[in-house]
Amino acid sequence: MNYTLITAEQRAQLLTNGQAYAAGHAGDPLPVVRLFAPDAHATWLLAALDPADGDTAYGLCDVGIGMPELGHVKVSDLASIVGPLKRPILRDLYFQPTRPLSEYAQLARLDGSIPD
């Protein structure tokens, strides 16, 4: 199955945010994209892509064990994951960020999962 986790526009914004991180001017960006496993409780809110490799993303990662954390993940790794029912990771087509990444992280730590 061929599908796109990140659109070209989202990729451009993620790389712009990644360049700001690399230059030490990141601030607290809004997440750009929300990815999720439709047959598991895993979610990723990605805010930046490393401009050096274009694959390592930074964001809020929740693999479904009640311990969401800020960290790095390779988008290529996410693209290769399938859940228990063999469903691939999907992009939330309706995701509209309403708060900076740090606020999502704070709420996720309190709730044990990333808020919708």
PDB file as gemmi writes it, atoms N, CA and C in Angstrom:
CRYST1    1.000    1.000    1.000  90.00  90.00  90.00 P 1                      
ATOM      1  N   MET A   1       0.856  -1.182   0.000  1.00  0.00           N  
ATOM      2  CA  MET A   1       0.000   0.000   0.000  1.00  0.00           C  
ATOM      3  C   MET A   1       0.901   1.244   0.000  1.00  0.00           C  
ATOM      4  N   ASN A   2       0.636   2.146  -0.921  1.00  0.00           N  
ATOM      5  CA  ASN A   2       1.415   3.368  -1.012  1.00  0.00           C  
ATOM      6  C   ASN A   2       0.558   4.522  -0.503  1.00  0.00           C  
ATOM      7  N   TYR A   3       0.998   5.179   0.519  1.00  0.00           N  
ATOM      8  CA  TYR A   3       0.260   6.304   1.083  1.00  0.00           C  
ATOM      9  C   TYR A   3       1.272   7.309   1.624  1.00  0.00           C  
ATOM     10  N   THR A   4       0.821   8.509   1.842  1.00  0.00           N  
ATOM     11  CA  THR A   4       1.698   9.571   2.294  1.00  0.00           C  
ATOM     12  C   THR A   4       1.389   9.910   3.743  1.00  0.00           C  
ATOM     13  N   LEU A   5       2.394   9.807   4.597  1.00  0.00           N  
ATOM     14  CA  LEU A   5       2.199  10.187   5.996  1.00  0.00           C  
ATOM     15  C   LEU A   5       2.187  11.701   6.160  1.00  0.00           C  
ATOM     16  N   ILE A   6       3.007  12.380   5.360  1.00  0.00           N  
ATOM     17  CA  ILE A   6       3.156  13.827   5.500  1.00  0.00           C  
ATOM     18  C   ILE A   6       3.035  14.459   4.120  1.00  0.00           C  
ATOM     19  N   THR A   7       2.215  15.481   3.991  1.00  0.00           N  
ATOM     20  CA  THR A   7       2.073  16.171   2.710  1.00  0.00           C  
ATOM     21  C   THR A   7       3.324  17.018   2.450  1.00  0.00           C  
ATOM     22  N   ALA A   8       3.487  17.452   1.218  1.00  0.00           N  
ATOM     23  CA  ALA A   8       4.626  18.305   0.856  1.00  0.00           C  
ATOM     24  C   ALA A   8       4.604  19.606   1.657  1.00  0.00           C  
ATOM     25  N   GLU A   9       3.428  20.176   1.852  1.00  0.00           N  
ATOM     26  CA  GLU A   9       3.296  21.416   2.630  1.00  0.00           C  
ATOM     27  C   GLU A   9       3.685  21.182   4.093  1.00  0.00           C  
ATOM     28  N   GLN A  10       3.220  20.087   4.677  1.00  0.00           N  
ATOM     29  CA  GLN A  10       3.578  19.767   6.064  1.00  0.00           C  
ATOM     30  C   GLN A  10       5.073  19.512   6.183  1.00  0.00           C  
ATOM     31  N   ARG A  11       5.645  18.801   5.210  1.00  0.00           N  
ATOM     32  CA  ARG A  11       7.076  18.526   5.213  1.00  0.00           C  
ATOM     33  C   ARG A  11       7.874  19.832   5.198  1.00  0.00           C  
ATOM     34  N   ALA A  12       7.454  20.778   4.365  1.00  0.00           N  
ATOM     35  CA  ALA A  12       8.136  22.074   4.292  1.00  0.00           C  
ATOM     36  C   ALA A  12       8.076  22.794   5.639  1.00  0.00           C  
ATOM     37  N   GLN A  13       6.910  22.777   6.287  1.00  0.00           N  
ATOM     38  CA  GLN A  13       6.778  23.438   7.600  1.00  0.00           C  
ATOM     39  C   GLN A  13       7.608  22.716   8.661  1.00  0.00           C  
ATOM     40  N   LEU A  14       7.593  21.391   8.642  1.00  0.00           N  
ATOM     41  CA  LEU A  14       8.404  20.613   9.587  1.00  0.00           C  
ATOM     42  C   LEU A  14       9.895  20.920   9.407  1.00  0.00           C  
ATOM     43  N   LEU A  15      10.342  21.032   8.163  1.00  0.00           N  
ATOM     44  CA  LEU A  15      11.753  21.351   7.905  1.00  0.00           C  
ATOM     45  C   LEU A  15      12.092  22.778   8.345  1.00  0.00           C  
ATOM     46  N   THR A  16      11.166  23.715   8.123  1.00  0.00           N  
ATOM     47  CA  THR A  16      11.377  25.093   8.592  1.00  0.00           C  
ATOM     48  C   THR A  16      11.531  25.107  10.108  1.00  0.00           C  
ATOM     49  N   ASN A  17      10.658  24.385  10.802  1.00  0.00           N  
ATOM     50  CA  ASN A  17      10.754  24.299  12.262  1.00  0.00           C  
ATOM     51  C   ASN A  17      12.050  23.612  12.676  1.00  0.00           C  
ATOM     52  N   GLY A  18      12.462  22.584  11.935  1.00  0.00           N  
ATOM     53  CA  GLY A  18      13.707  21.885  12.226  1.00  0.00           C  
ATOM     54  C   GLY A  18      14.917  22.783  12.049  1.00  0.00           C  
ATOM     55  N   GLN A  19      14.901  23.633  11.034  1.00  0.00           N  
ATOM     56  CA  GLN A  19      16.000  24.581  10.837  1.00  0.00           C  
ATOM     57  C   GLN A  19      16.061  25.574  11.988  1.00  0.00           C  
ATOM     58  N   ALA A  20      14.894  26.000  12.485  1.00  0.00           N  
ATOM     59  CA  ALA A  20      14.854  26.906  13.635  1.00  0.00           C  
ATOM     60  C   ALA A  20      15.435  26.220  14.874  1.00  0.00           C  
ATOM     61  N   TYR A  21      15.088  24.937  15.101  1.00  0.00           N  
ATOM     62  CA  TYR A  21      15.666  24.181  16.218  1.00  0.00           C  
ATOM     63  C   TYR A  21      17.179  24.109  16.076  1.00  0.00           C  
ATOM     64  N   ALA A  22      17.658  23.774  14.865  1.00  0.00           N  
ATOM     65  CA  ALA A  22      19.100  23.627  14.627  1.00  0.00           C  
ATOM     66  C   ALA A  22      19.841  24.938  14.868  1.00  0.00           C  
ATOM     67  N   ALA A  23      19.178  26.057  14.601  1.00  0.00           N  
ATOM     68  CA  ALA A  23      19.799  27.364  14.792  1.00  0.00           C  
ATOM     69  C   ALA A  23      19.600  27.906  16.207  1.00  0.00           C  
ATOM     70  N   GLY A  24      18.875  27.153  17.043  1.00  0.00           N  
ATOM     71  CA  GLY A  24      18.634  27.589  18.420  1.00  0.00           C  
ATOM     72  C   GLY A  24      17.534  28.612  18.560  1.00  0.00           C  
ATOM     73  N   HIS A  25      16.640  28.700  17.568  1.00  0.00           N  
ATOM     74  CA  HIS A  25      15.559  29.693  17.581  1.00  0.00           C  
ATOM     75  C   HIS A  25      14.185  29.046  17.480  1.00  0.00           C  
ATOM     76  N   ALA A  26      14.018  27.897  18.095  1.00  0.00           N  
ATOM     77  CA  ALA A  26      12.805  27.112  17.880  1.00  0.00           C  
ATOM     78  C   ALA A  26      11.567  27.703  18.532  1.00  0.00           C  
ATOM     79  N   GLY A  27      11.686  28.246  19.724  1.00  0.00           N  
ATOM     80  CA  GLY A  27      10.485  28.679  20.417  1.00  0.00           C  
ATOM     81  C   GLY A  27       9.651  27.475  20.822  1.00  0.00           C  
ATOM     82  N   ASP A  28       8.350  27.618  20.718  1.00  0.00           N  
ATOM     83  CA  ASP A  28       7.421  26.544  21.084  1.00  0.00           C  
ATOM     84  C   ASP A  28       6.386  26.417  19.973  1.00  0.00           C  
ATOM     85  N   PRO A  29       6.731  25.690  18.899  1.00  0.00           N  
ATOM     86  CA  PRO A  29       5.850  25.655  17.734  1.00  0.00           C  
ATOM     87  C   PRO A  29       4.574  24.855  17.970  1.00  0.00           C  
ATOM     88  N   LEU A  30       3.614  25.110  17.114  1.00  0.00           N  
ATOM     89  CA  LEU A  30       2.429  24.262  17.053  1.00  0.00           C  
ATOM     90  C   LEU A  30       2.828  22.963  16.378  1.00  0.00           C  
ATOM     91  N   PRO A  31       2.252  21.850  16.772  1.00  0.00           N  
ATOM     92  CA  PRO A  31       2.483  20.616  16.014  1.00  0.00           C  
ATOM     93  C   PRO A  31       1.999  20.828  14.575  1.00  0.00           C  
ATOM     94  N   VAL A  32       2.645  20.173  13.642  1.00  0.00           N  
ATOM     95  CA  VAL A  32       2.301  20.326  12.234  1.00  0.00           C  
ATOM     96  C   VAL A  32       1.397  19.196  11.762  1.00  0.00           C  
ATOM     97  N   VAL A  33       1.648  17.990  12.256  1.00  0.00           N  
ATOM     98  CA  VAL A  33       0.907  16.824  11.790  1.00  0.00           C  
ATOM     99  C   VAL A  33       0.654  15.864  12.948  1.00  0.00           C  
ATOM    100  N   ARG A  34      -0.491  15.192  12.898  1.00  0.00           N  
ATOM    101  CA  ARG A  34      -0.823  14.155  13.878  1.00  0.00           C  
ATOM    102  C   ARG A  34      -0.911  12.829  13.129  1.00  0.00           C  
ATOM    103  N   LEU A  35      -0.106  11.877  13.567  1.00  0.00           N  
ATOM    104  CA  LEU A  35      -0.136  10.526  13.012  1.00  0.00           C  
ATOM    105  C   LEU A  35      -0.673   9.588  14.082  1.00  0.00           C  
ATOM    106  N   PHE A  36      -1.323   8.513  13.662  1.00  0.00           N  
ATOM    107  CA  PHE A  36      -1.892   7.597  14.646  1.00  0.00           C  
ATOM    108  C   PHE A  36      -1.992   6.191  14.075  1.00  0.00           C  
ATOM    109  N   ALA A  37      -2.057   5.232  14.965  1.00  0.00           N  
ATOM    110  CA  ALA A  37      -2.293   3.837  14.599  1.00  0.00           C  
ATOM    111  C   ALA A  37      -3.786   3.580  14.777  1.00  0.00           C  
ATOM    112  N   PRO A  38      -4.513   3.298  13.695  1.00  0.00           N  
ATOM    113  CA  PRO A  38      -5.963   3.138  13.808  1.00  0.00           C  
ATOM    114  C   PRO A  38      -6.398   1.896  14.583  1.00  0.00           C  
ATOM    115  N   ASP A  39      -5.486   0.938  14.768  1.00  0.00           N  
ATOM    116  CA  ASP A  39      -5.853  -0.279  15.496  1.00  0.00           C  
ATOM    117  C   ASP A  39      -5.016  -0.458  16.766  1.00  0.00           C  
ATOM    118  N   ALA A  40      -4.491   0.659  17.269  1.00  0.00           N  
ATOM    119  CA  ALA A  40      -3.734   0.646  18.529  1.00  0.00           C  
ATOM    120  C   ALA A  40      -3.895   2.034  19.153  1.00  0.00           C  
ATOM    121  N   HIS A  41      -3.346   2.237  20.310  1.00  0.00           N  
ATOM    122  CA  HIS A  41      -3.486   3.520  20.996  1.00  0.00           C  
ATOM    123  C   HIS A  41      -2.219   4.355  20.868  1.00  0.00           C  
ATOM    124  N   ALA A  42      -1.594   4.367  19.710  1.00  0.00           N  
ATOM    125  CA  ALA A  42      -0.358   5.112  19.492  1.00  0.00           C  
ATOM    126  C   ALA A  42      -0.645   6.364  18.666  1.00  0.00           C  
ATOM    127  N   THR A  43      -0.016   7.478  19.073  1.00  0.00           N  
ATOM    128  CA  THR A  43      -0.205   8.772  18.415  1.00  0.00           C  
ATOM    129  C   THR A  43       1.113   9.527  18.430  1.00  0.00           C  
ATOM    130  N   TRP A  44       1.356  10.283  17.365  1.00  0.00           N  
ATOM    131  CA  TRP A  44       2.538  11.129  17.287  1.00  0.00           C  
ATOM    132  C   TRP A  44       2.111  12.501  16.808  1.00  0.00           C  
ATOM    133  N   LEU A  45       2.469  13.546  17.570  1.00  0.00           N  
ATOM    134  CA  LEU A  45       2.283  14.931  17.144  1.00  0.00           C  
ATOM    135  C   LEU A  45       3.663  15.448  16.757  1.00  0.00           C  
ATOM    136  N   LEU A  46       3.891  15.663  15.483  1.00  0.00           N  
ATOM    137  CA  LEU A  46       5.219  16.046  15.011  1.00  0.00           C  
ATOM    138  C   LEU A  46       5.282  17.551  14.775  1.00  0.00           C  
ATOM    139  N   ALA A  47       6.383  18.152  15.239  1.00  0.00           N  
ATOM    140  CA  ALA A  47       6.547  19.600  15.129  1.00  0.00           C  
ATOM    141  C   ALA A  47       7.724  20.002  14.260  1.00  0.00           C  
ATOM    142  N   ALA A  48       8.704  19.120  14.063  1.00  0.00           N  
ATOM    143  CA  ALA A  48       9.902  19.498  13.321  1.00  0.00           C  
ATOM    144  C   ALA A  48      10.546  18.279  12.679  1.00  0.00           C  
ATOM    145  N   LEU A  49      11.279  18.524  11.590  1.00  0.00           N  
ATOM    146  CA  LEU A  49      12.092  17.502  10.939  1.00  0.00           C  
ATOM    147  C   LEU A  49      13.536  17.974  10.936  1.00  0.00           C  
ATOM    148  N   ASP A  50      14.446  17.084  11.255  1.00  0.00           N  
ATOM    149  CA  ASP A  50      15.869  17.403  11.225  1.00  0.00           C  
ATOM    150  C   ASP A  50      16.267  17.727   9.781  1.00  0.00           C  
ATOM    151  N   PRO A  51      16.768  18.943   9.521  1.00  0.00           N  
ATOM    152  CA  PRO A  51      17.132  19.287   8.152  1.00  0.00           C  
ATOM    153  C   PRO A  51      18.345  18.497   7.643  1.00  0.00           C  
ATOM    154  N   ALA A  52      19.116  17.910   8.543  1.00  0.00           N  
ATOM    155  CA  ALA A  52      20.301  17.150   8.132  1.00  0.00           C  
ATOM    156  C   ALA A  52      19.931  15.845   7.433  1.00  0.00           C  
ATOM    157  N   ASP A  53      18.869  15.172   7.908  1.00  0.00           N  
ATOM    158  CA  ASP A  53      18.494  13.902   7.269  1.00  0.00           C  
ATOM    159  C   ASP A  53      17.081  13.916   6.683  1.00  0.00           C  
ATOM    160  N   GLY A  54      16.255  14.894   7.041  1.00  0.00           N  
ATOM    161  CA  GLY A  54      14.905  14.983   6.501  1.00  0.00           C  
ATOM    162  C   GLY A  54      13.992  13.848   6.905  1.00  0.00           C  
ATOM    163  N   ASP A  55      14.417  13.043   7.879  1.00  0.00           N  
ATOM    164  CA  ASP A  55      13.638  11.869   8.281  1.00  0.00           C  
ATOM    165  C   ASP A  55      13.387  11.831   9.788  1.00  0.00           C  
ATOM    166  N   THR A  56      14.276  12.395  10.566  1.00  0.00           N  
ATOM    167  CA  THR A  56      14.136  12.354  12.019  1.00  0.00           C  
ATOM    168  C   THR A  56      13.228  13.501  12.467  1.00  0.00           C  
ATOM    169  N   ALA A  57      12.082  13.127  13.015  1.00  0.00           N  
ATOM    170  CA  ALA A  57      11.102  14.117  13.458  1.00  0.00           C  
ATOM    171  C   ALA A  57      11.181  14.299  14.966  1.00  0.00           C  
ATOM    172  N   TYR A  58      10.816  15.501  15.419  1.00  0.00           N  
ATOM    173  CA  TYR A  58      10.729  15.806  16.840  1.00  0.00           C  
ATOM    174  C   TYR A  58       9.274  16.110  17.145  1.00  0.00           C  
ATOM    175  N   GLY A  59       8.799  15.551  18.248  1.00  0.00           N  
ATOM    176  CA  GLY A  59       7.433  15.833  18.642  1.00  0.00           C  
ATOM    177  C   GLY A  59       7.042  15.063  19.879  1.00  0.00           C  
ATOM    178  N   LEU A  60       5.759  14.989  20.103  1.00  0.00           N  
ATOM    179  CA  LEU A  60       5.194  14.288  21.244  1.00  0.00           C  
ATOM    180  C   LEU A  60       4.809  12.886  20.789  1.00  0.00           C  
ATOM    181  N   CYS A  61       5.404  11.886  21.412  1.00  0.00           N  
ATOM    182  CA  CYS A  61       5.229  10.495  21.005  1.00  0.00           C  
ATOM    183  C   CYS A  61       4.498   9.721  22.098  1.00  0.00           C  
ATOM    184  N   ASP A  62       3.457   9.030  21.715  1.00  0.00           N  
ATOM    185  CA  ASP A  62       2.675   8.211  22.645  1.00  0.00           C  
ATOM    186  C   ASP A  62       2.480   6.842  22.004  1.00  0.00           C  
ATOM    187  N   VAL A  63       3.231   5.866  22.488  1.00  0.00           N  
ATOM    188  CA  VAL A  63       3.138   4.519  21.916  1.00  0.00           C  
ATOM    189  C   VAL A  63       2.038   3.681  22.573  1.00  0.00           C  
ATOM    190  N   GLY A  64       1.214   4.311  23.392  1.00  0.00           N  
ATOM    191  CA  GLY A  64       0.037   3.636  23.923  1.00  0.00           C  
ATOM    192  C   GLY A  64       0.218   2.939  25.248  1.00  0.00           C  
ATOM    193  N   ILE A  65       1.296   3.269  25.978  1.00  0.00           N  
ATOM    194  CA  ILE A  65       1.520   2.625  27.282  1.00  0.00           C  
ATOM    195  C   ILE A  65       1.335   3.600  28.441  1.00  0.00           C  
ATOM    196  N   GLY A  66       0.700   4.748  28.155  1.00  0.00           N  
ATOM    197  CA  GLY A  66       0.402   5.705  29.213  1.00  0.00           C  
ATOM    198  C   GLY A  66       1.566   6.589  29.619  1.00  0.00           C  
ATOM    199  N   MET A  67       2.601   6.668  28.770  1.00  0.00           N  
ATOM    200  CA  MET A  67       3.777   7.474  29.103  1.00  0.00           C  
ATOM    201  C   MET A  67       4.207   8.317  27.902  1.00  0.00           C  
ATOM    202  N   PRO A  68       3.360   9.251  27.442  1.00  0.00           N  
ATOM    203  CA  PRO A  68       3.737  10.087  26.308  1.00  0.00           C  
ATOM    204  C   PRO A  68       4.938  10.959  26.666  1.00  0.00           C  
ATOM    205  N   GLU A  69       5.814  11.176  25.692  1.00  0.00           N  
ATOM    206  CA  GLU A  69       6.991  11.989  25.962  1.00  0.00           C  
ATOM    207  C   GLU A  69       7.455  12.700  24.708  1.00  0.00           C  
ATOM    208  N   LEU A  70       8.111  13.827  24.914  1.00  0.00           N  
ATOM    209  CA  LEU A  70       8.736  14.541  23.814  1.00  0.00           C  
ATOM    210  C   LEU A  70       9.975  13.772  23.395  1.00  0.00           C  
ATOM    211  N   GLY A  71      10.169  13.625  22.092  1.00  0.00           N  
ATOM    212  CA  GLY A  71      11.333  12.889  21.629  1.00  0.00           C  
ATOM    213  C   GLY A  71      11.419  12.859  20.124  1.00  0.00           C  
ATOM    214  N   HIS A  72      12.278  11.993  19.636  1.00  0.00           N  
ATOM    215  CA  HIS A  72      12.550  11.875  18.210  1.00  0.00           C  
ATOM    216  C   HIS A  72      12.077  10.525  17.680  1.00  0.00           C  
ATOM    217  N   VAL A  73      11.647  10.533  16.434  1.00  0.00           N  
ATOM    218  CA  VAL A  73      11.221   9.311  15.753  1.00  0.00           C  
ATOM    219  C   VAL A  73      11.508   9.489  14.262  1.00  0.00           C  
ATOM    220  N   LYS A  74      11.880   8.417  13.612  1.00  0.00           N  
ATOM    221  CA  LYS A  74      12.105   8.473  12.168  1.00  0.00           C  
ATOM    222  C   LYS A  74      10.769   8.255  11.445  1.00  0.00           C  
ATOM    223  N   VAL A  75      10.456   9.152  10.551  1.00  0.00           N  
ATOM    224  CA  VAL A  75       9.215   9.035   9.785  1.00  0.00           C  
ATOM    225  C   VAL A  75       9.226   7.753   8.961  1.00  0.00           C  
ATOM    226  N   SER A  76      10.388   7.378   8.451  1.00  0.00           N  
ATOM    227  CA  SER A  76      10.486   6.128   7.679  1.00  0.00           C  
ATOM    228  C   SER A  76      10.147   4.920   8.551  1.00  0.00           C  
ATOM    229  N   ASP A  77      10.504   4.971   9.834  1.00  0.00           N  
ATOM    230  CA  ASP A  77      10.131   3.886  10.743  1.00  0.00           C  
ATOM    231  C   ASP A  77       8.615   3.850  10.936  1.00  0.00           C  
ATOM    232  N   LEU A  78       8.010   5.025  11.113  1.00  0.00           N  
ATOM    233  CA  LEU A  78       6.555   5.070  11.279  1.00  0.00           C  
ATOM    234  C   LEU A  78       5.848   4.523  10.044  1.00  0.00           C  
ATOM    235  N   ALA A  79       6.391   4.824   8.873  1.00  0.00           N  
ATOM    236  CA  ALA A  79       5.777   4.359   7.631  1.00  0.00           C  
ATOM    237  C   ALA A  79       5.821   2.839   7.497  1.00  0.00           C  
ATOM    238  N   SER A  80       6.728   2.204   8.226  1.00  0.00           N  
ATOM    239  CA  SER A  80       6.856   0.743   8.119  1.00  0.00           C  
ATOM    240  C   SER A  80       6.078  -0.005   9.206  1.00  0.00           C  
ATOM    241  N   ILE A  81       5.501   0.706  10.144  1.00  0.00           N  
ATOM    242  CA  ILE A  81       4.780   0.082  11.258  1.00  0.00           C  
ATOM    243  C   ILE A  81       3.374  -0.311  10.830  1.00  0.00           C  
ATOM    244  N   VAL A  82       2.950  -1.484  11.274  1.00  0.00           N  
ATOM    245  CA  VAL A  82       1.545  -1.883  11.160  1.00  0.00           C  
ATOM    246  C   VAL A  82       1.080  -2.318  12.540  1.00  0.00           C  
ATOM    247  N   GLY A  83      -0.175  -2.064  12.824  1.00  0.00           N  
ATOM    248  CA  GLY A  83      -0.727  -2.418  14.116  1.00  0.00           C  
ATOM    249  C   GLY A  83      -1.118  -3.884  14.195  1.00  0.00           C  
ATOM    250  N   PRO A  84      -1.747  -4.267  15.295  1.00  0.00           N  
ATOM    251  CA  PRO A  84      -2.114  -5.671  15.502  1.00  0.00           C  
ATOM    252  C   PRO A  84      -3.085  -6.212  14.457  1.00  0.00           C  
ATOM    253  N   LEU A  85      -3.868  -5.343  13.845  1.00  0.00           N  
ATOM    254  CA  LEU A  85      -4.793  -5.778  12.799  1.00  0.00           C  
ATOM    255  C   LEU A  85      -4.218  -5.506  11.406  1.00  0.00           C  
ATOM    256  N   LYS A  86      -2.886  -5.277  11.354  1.00  0.00           N  
ATOM    257  CA  LYS A  86      -2.147  -5.068  10.094  1.00  0.00           C  
ATOM    258  C   LYS A  86      -2.529  -3.771   9.389  1.00  0.00           C  
ATOM    259  N   ARG A  87      -2.983  -2.779  10.160  1.00  0.00           N  
ATOM    260  CA  ARG A  87      -3.318  -1.475   9.582  1.00  0.00           C  
ATOM    261  C   ARG A  87      -2.128  -0.543   9.727  1.00  0.00           C  
ATOM    262  N   PRO A  88      -1.791   0.228   8.704  1.00  0.00           N  
ATOM    263  CA  PRO A  88      -0.636   1.125   8.753  1.00  0.00           C  
ATOM    264  C   PRO A  88      -0.916   2.391   9.561  1.00  0.00           C  
ATOM    265  N   ILE A  89       0.139   3.093   9.898  1.00  0.00           N  
ATOM    266  CA  ILE A  89       0.028   4.398  10.542  1.00  0.00           C  
ATOM    267  C   ILE A  89      -0.628   5.352   9.544  1.00  0.00           C  
ATOM    268  N   LEU A  90      -1.521   6.195  10.034  1.00  0.00           N  
ATOM    269  CA  LEU A  90      -2.250   7.141   9.190  1.00  0.00           C  
ATOM    270  C   LEU A  90      -2.044   8.568   9.662  1.00  0.00           C  
ATOM    271  N   ARG A  91      -2.264   9.493   8.755  1.00  0.00           N  
ATOM    272  CA  ARG A  91      -2.242  10.926   9.078  1.00  0.00           C  
ATOM    273  C   ARG A  91      -3.671  11.347   9.395  1.00  0.00           C  
ATOM    274  N   ASP A  92      -3.837  12.100  10.467  1.00  0.00           N  
ATOM    275  CA  ASP A  92      -5.147  12.637  10.817  1.00  0.00           C  
ATOM    276  C   ASP A  92      -5.442  13.790   9.860  1.00  0.00           C  
ATOM    277  N   LEU A  93      -6.357  13.563   8.944  1.00  0.00           N  
ATOM    278  CA  LEU A  93      -6.669  14.551   7.921  1.00  0.00           C  
ATOM    279  C   LEU A  93      -7.375  15.782   8.479  1.00  0.00           C  
ATOM    280  N   TYR A  94      -7.920  15.664   9.681  1.00  0.00           N  
ATOM    281  CA  TYR A  94      -8.714  16.745  10.263  1.00  0.00           C  
ATOM    282  C   TYR A  94      -8.019  17.448  11.424  1.00  0.00           C  
ATOM    283  N   PHE A  95      -6.760  17.085  11.687  1.00  0.00           N  
ATOM    284  CA  PHE A  95      -6.039  17.674  12.814  1.00  0.00           C  
ATOM    285  C   PHE A  95      -5.784  19.162  12.585  1.00  0.00           C  
ATOM    286  N   GLN A  96      -6.203  19.969  13.553  1.00  0.00           N  
ATOM    287  CA  GLN A  96      -5.933  21.399  13.576  1.00  0.00           C  
ATOM    288  C   GLN A  96      -5.357  21.713  14.956  1.00  0.00           C  
ATOM    289  N   PRO A  97      -4.050  22.016  15.040  1.00  0.00           N  
ATOM    290  CA  PRO A  97      -3.466  22.271  16.357  1.00  0.00           C  
ATOM    291  C   PRO A  97      -4.105  23.484  17.025  1.00  0.00           C  
ATOM    292  N   THR A  98      -4.326  23.364  18.317  1.00  0.00           N  
ATOM    293  CA  THR A  98      -4.967  24.442  19.071  1.00  0.00           C  
ATOM    294  C   THR A  98      -4.065  25.005  20.160  1.00  0.00           C  
ATOM    295  N   ARG A  99      -2.866  24.427  20.317  1.00  0.00           N  
ATOM    296  CA  ARG A  99      -1.947  24.884  21.367  1.00  0.00           C  
ATOM    297  C   ARG A  99      -0.524  24.509  20.963  1.00  0.00           C  
ATOM    298  N   PRO A 100       0.461  25.169  21.567  1.00  0.00           N  
ATOM    299  CA  PRO A 100       1.861  24.818  21.278  1.00  0.00           C  
ATOM    300  C   PRO A 100       2.185  23.393  21.748  1.00  0.00           C  
ATOM    301  N   LEU A 101       3.247  22.843  21.196  1.00  0.00           N  
ATOM    302  CA  LEU A 101       3.654  21.471  21.511  1.00  0.00           C  
ATOM    303  C   LEU A 101       3.844  21.263  23.006  1.00  0.00           C  
ATOM    304  N   SER A 102       4.425  22.240  23.702  1.00  0.00           N  
ATOM    305  CA  SER A 102       4.667  22.083  25.142  1.00  0.00           C  
ATOM    306  C   SER A 102       3.367  21.916  25.921  1.00  0.00           C  
ATOM    307  N   GLU A 103       2.293  22.581  25.492  1.00  0.00           N  
ATOM    308  CA  GLU A 103       1.005  22.439  26.176  1.00  0.00           C  
ATOM    309  C   GLU A 103       0.397  21.055  25.919  1.00  0.00           C  
ATOM    310  N   TYR A 104       0.532  20.560  24.686  1.00  0.00           N  
ATOM    311  CA  TYR A 104       0.083  19.194  24.420  1.00  0.00           C  
ATOM    312  C   TYR A 104       0.852  18.216  25.312  1.00  0.00           C  
ATOM    313  N   ALA A 105       2.168  18.437  25.444  1.00  0.00           N  
ATOM    314  CA  ALA A 105       2.995  17.544  26.262  1.00  0.00           C  
ATOM    315  C   ALA A 105       2.571  17.588  27.725  1.00  0.00           C  
ATOM    316  N   GLN A 106       2.306  18.788  28.233  1.00  0.00           N  
ATOM    317  CA  GLN A 106       1.886  18.922  29.632  1.00  0.00           C  
ATOM    318  C   GLN A 106       0.554  18.207  29.869  1.00  0.00           C  
ATOM    319  N   LEU A 107      -0.411  18.409  28.994  1.00  0.00           N  
ATOM    320  CA  LEU A 107      -1.702  17.741  29.131  1.00  0.00           C  
ATOM    321  C   LEU A 107      -1.562  16.225  28.993  1.00  0.00           C  
ATOM    322  N   ALA A 108      -0.706  15.794  28.077  1.00  0.00           N  
ATOM    323  CA  ALA A 108      -0.503  14.345  27.867  1.00  0.00           C  
ATOM    324  C   ALA A 108       0.099  13.694  29.103  1.00  0.00           C  
ATOM    325  N   ARG A 109       1.017  14.394  29.766  1.00  0.00           N  
ATOM    326  CA  ARG A 109       1.604  13.828  30.987  1.00  0.00           C  
ATOM    327  C   ARG A 109       0.538  13.686  32.077  1.00  0.00           C  
ATOM    328  N   LEU A 110      -0.363  14.639  32.174  1.00  0.00           N  
ATOM    329  CA  LEU A 110      -1.422  14.587  33.177  1.00  0.00           C  
ATOM    330  C   LEU A 110      -2.436  13.498  32.856  1.00  0.00           C  
ATOM    331  N   ASP A 111      -2.791  13.358  31.564  1.00  0.00           N  
ATOM    332  CA  ASP A 111      -3.827  12.420  31.138  1.00  0.00           C  
ATOM    333  C   ASP A 111      -3.305  11.020  30.842  1.00  0.00           C  
ATOM    334  N   GLY A 112      -1.998  10.903  30.595  1.00  0.00           N  
ATOM    335  CA  GLY A 112      -1.432   9.608  30.208  1.00  0.00           C  
ATOM    336  C   GLY A 112      -1.603   9.298  28.729  1.00  0.00           C  
ATOM    337  N   SER A 113      -2.112  10.261  27.970  1.00  0.00           N  
ATOM    338  CA  SER A 113      -2.236  10.099  26.511  1.00  0.00           C  
ATOM    339  C   SER A 113      -2.356  11.474  25.882  1.00  0.00           C  
ATOM    340  N   ILE A 114      -2.129  11.539  24.584  1.00  0.00           N  
ATOM    341  CA  ILE A 114      -2.188  12.814  23.871  1.00  0.00           C  
ATOM    342  C   ILE A 114      -3.659  13.200  23.697  1.00  0.00           C  
ATOM    343  N   PRO A 115      -4.007  14.432  24.102  1.00  0.00           N  
ATOM    344  CA  PRO A 115      -5.402  14.865  23.952  1.00  0.00           C  
ATOM    345  C   PRO A 115      -5.753  15.100  22.486  1.00  0.00           C  
ATOM    346  N   ASP A 116      -6.997  14.864  22.149  1.00  0.00           N  
ATOM    347  CA  ASP A 116      -7.450  15.080  20.757  1.00  0.00           C  
ATOM    348  C   ASP A 116      -7.618  16.553  20.488  1.00  0.00           C  
TER     349      ASP A 116                                                      
END                                                                             
